[in-house]
Amino acid sequence: MKKQIENFMRYQFLLGELVKKGIKLKYRRSYLGIIWSLVEPLLEMIVLAIVFGTLFENDDKTFPVYILTGRLLYSFFSQGTKASLTSIRRNASMIKKVYVPKYLYPLSSVLFNYVIFLISLIVLVAVALVLGIYPTVYLVEAIVPLLLVLILTFGCGMILATLGVFFRDLEYLWNVALMLVMYTCAIFYYPDRLLDSGFDWILKGNPLYCIISMFRNAVFGRPLEMTTLIYATVFSFATVIVGLFIFHRQQDKFILHI
């Protein structure tokens, strides 16, 4: 473990550069640049609030904040895992030329998306204040789901980065899987109907939904649920352990497949 930590510290500058590169490439040739990280979730929130607010006859004025809290976390998870999945193949030329710890590529893919995600939270703050949702003491608890979503995304990213080297079709399969994840995260609908129908295991078994639920509780001034917290924490850290193990076992074979 000590050796791994020393190795990480040796390459932390490179990690920072990879994160900066990822942010620049994401918004290159874009007139608004990083401002899109604010405009995009705001536009999505408006569309979803109008469509699903009308569809479900929802007149709750805080519904846009409900949508935004779910959409922001899901978008980070989606973008972070998709970037990680292709990170090894995308950096094949560098991997073939110089030695760099290969885990830096999926890690940097998650981190640069996390930076963009944190910037996009400005939109959530602004919309919440405009709609009359003000900070409470429970807002401090938002740190927990914000850290857990990072850990979960990194763990899934490591698994996908490994499998993505050997199975190119995984990129398309994961897009389909993400659509299923989105619909089981209760982003644009209240979970009450699903919970009351006997299919509550669909939501409660989804760790991303649990994290989103905790984040919403913090934003709306409600305490965290311990059962949800424990499940999401155990699942997130277990995913990282599995991801690191698989990645470490297979990384020497990457050069033969990229």
N, C-alpha and C positions, 0 to 999 in steps of 0.2 A: 504493500500500500504506500509506503514511504517513497519508493521508487516512482510510482505512478504520479504521486503528488509533485515530486521534483520535476518529472518530465512535463507535467502540465504547466508548472510555473515557468519552465524554460521556453515554452511556446505560447505563453499568454499574449505576447505582443502580436504574433501571427494570428491568433484567434481574433483579437481586436480588429486587425486589418481585414480579415475575412468577413466579419460582421459589417464593417463599413462598406466593403465591396458589395455585399448582398443588398444593402439598403440602396446604394447608388444604382445598381443594375435593375432593381425592381422598378425604379421610377425614371430610368433614363429615357430620353426623348419624350418626356411628359412635360407639358407646359406648367402644370401646377406642382409637379414633383411630390415632395413629402406631404403637401397639403391634401393630396388625395386620401391620405390616411384619416383625414377628418371629414372630407366631403363624402367619400364612399359610404361609410356606415350611416351617416346622416340621411343620405338619399334612400338607402335600403330601409332604414327605420320608417321613413315617411311612407314609402310604398307598402311595406308590410302592415303598418298601422292602419292605412286606409283600406287595404284589401281585406285583411282578416278582422279588422274592427267592424267593417260592414258585414262580412260574412257571418260572424258570430254575434252580430248585434251588440257589440261591446261599446258602451258609452263611458267606460272608465278613463278619465283623463290621464291617468298614470300608465296606461297601456303602452305608449311609446317607450317609456323607460323600461318596462318589463321586457319588451322586444329587444331593446338595445343591449340590455345586460346579458341576454342569452346570445344574441347575434355576435357580439364582440368576442366573447370567449370561444364560441364555436368557430368563428372565422380564424382566430389565431391557431386553434388546434388543427383546423383544416389546412391552412397555408403552411404551418410549421411542419406537419407530417408529410405533406406533398413535396416540400422542398427537401426534406431529409431523405425521402425515398430515392430521389434522383441525384443526391449530393455526391456520391462516390463516382457514378458514371459521368456526371457533369464536370468533375475535376480530374478526370482520367489522365489528361496530359501532364498535370502537375505530379500526380501520384507516380507516374512512370519515370519522371525525371529526377526528383529529389525526395529525400525521406522526410515525411511529415507524419506525425501520429494521425492515423486515418479517422479517428473519432472526432477530430476537430471539424471535419466537413459537415457531418450531420448536426453537431453541436452548434456550429456557427449558423447553420440554416435555421435552427430553432431560435437562436438568440436574436438574429436580426429581425425575424418576424415578431419576436417578443418586444423589441424596442418599438417597432411600428405599432404594435398593439397597445403598449403603454401610452404612446402619444395619442392614439385614438380615444383613450379614456377621457380626454379633454371634452370631447363631444358629449359623453355621458354626463359629466359634471354639469355642463351648460344646460342640457335638456332637462336634467333633474331639477335644477334650480328654477328654470322657467316654468316648469309644471308644478312647482310647489313642494318638491321632495327635498328636504333639507337634511344636512348631516346630523347624525345622532352618535351616541357613544359606541353603538354597535358597528359603526363604519370602520373602526380600527380592525375589526375581525375580517375585513375584506382582504387583508394581507394574506390570510391563510389560503383561500381559494385561488388567489393570484399566484401564489407560489406552487400550489398543487397542480394547477393547469400547466405550468411550466415544466414541472417534473413529469407529469403524465405525457405531455407532448414529446419531451426528450426521450422517454422510455419507448414510446411507440415509434418515434423517429429512428431510434437505433435498430429496432427490429426490422422496420421497413427498409432502412438503408442496406441492411445485410441481405435480406431476401430480394431486394430490388436488383442487386447485382446479378443474381442467378436466374431470376424470373422477370423478364422484361414486361410481361403482360400484367404484372402486379400493379403497375401504374394505373391501368384502366380499371382493374378490379377495385382498387382502393377508392377511386372516384365514386363508384357505385356504393361501396361500403359507407363512405362519408355521407351520402344522401340518406342512407338508413339511419346513421347516427344522428343526423340533423333532425329527422322526424321523431326520434326518441329522446330529444333533449328539451321538448316543450318550449321551443323558442318563440313561436307565434301563437300559442294557445295555452290556456290555463290547464294544469295537469289534473284538475279535480275530476273531470269526466272520465279520464282514463283510470285514475286511481279508484274511482267508485265502481268501475265496471269489472273489476277482478283482474285486470291486466297491469296492476301496479308494479309487478315484477319487471316489466319492460323498462320502466323509468328507474326504479330503484336499483336495477342491475347495471345500469349505464353509469359508469363513474364520472363521465363528463357532465351528465345531467345533475349528479350529486354536487359537483363543483359549482355548476351554474346556480343551483338552488341555494348553496351557501352564500354565493356572491350576491344573489338577489336579497337574501335575508339581511345581509350587512347593509346594502343600499337602502332597503325599505325600513330599516330600523328594527329588525327582529334578530333574536339570538340564534347562534348556530345550533343545529341539531347534532348531538354527539354521535348518534348511530351513523348518520350520513358522513360526518367528519372522519370517523374511524374507518369506515369502509373505503372512502375515497383516498385516504392517506395510505392505507395498506395496499390498495390496488395500484396506486401511483408508484410507490417505492418498489413494489414487486415487479412492476413493468420495467423500471429502470434496471433492476438487478438482472432480469431475464434478458433485456436488451443488451446490456454490457457483456454478459456471458456469451450470448450468441455472436455478437460482433467480434469479440476477442478470439473466439474459436475459429471464425471463418475469415478474418481479415487478411491472412497470408495468401488466401486463394483468390482474392479480388483481382490481382494483377493478371490472372489467367482468363478473366472474363470481361474486363473492361476494354 
